[in-house]
Amino acid sequence: MIPIETLRILLSYDHLTGALHWRKRRAGTMHSNLLAGSIAHDGYLTIKVLGKTYRAHRLAWTLHYGVHPTKQIDHCNGIRSDNRIENLREATQSKNNANRRVSTSTRSNYKGVVPEKNGTFGARIIVNRKHIWLGVFETAELAHAAYIGAARVAFGDFARSS
């Protein structure tokens, strides 16, 4: 990781807007106070600093708290480019996954729900890499309700229902 002192010389961070700006003119290409970074193909803002590309939310965390994050950084609202400090929190892989939106490739349109061959719906959840079967239900809505209940217990504020 880049030393925090170097990062503070090169970038400024506005915790209210989540914006990172260049502090100094760099190599004749960057003007001071210009917005830093660009949106990557996956929706995250990335910034190239001293030849290495970083995710902006990790730099924002470092600049705000004065320490490099030790875990993953989760965007509470699920918007990958929203780097306001109130929207960022450290998370384990399991909790970060819990805050993901339902996949567009799911066959049931509900998070944690899988259609069964007999017309019923199964509910499952993954906690710390362990697959937990929650049961079989008559409707997708009932299976999803079981998932939501289990997610709230397992993940607390990180649980996302949709």
Sequence and secondary structure as in RCSB ss.txt:
>XXXX:A:sequence
MIPIETLRILLSYDHLTGALHWRKRRAGTMHSNLLAGSIAHDGYLTIKVLGKTYRAHRLAWTLHYGVHPTKQIDH
CNGIRSDNRIENLREATQSKNNANRRVSTSTRSNYKGVVPEKNGTFGARIIVNRKHIWLGVFETAELAHAAYIGA
ARVAFGDFARSS
>XXXX:A:secstr
   HHHHHHHEEE TTT  EEE S BTTTB TT B  EE TTS EEEEETTEEEEHHHHHHHHHHSS  SSEEEE
TTS TT   GGGEEEE HHHHHHTS   TT SSSSTTEEE TTS EEEEEEETTEEEEEEEESSHHHHHHHHHHH
HHHHHGGG    
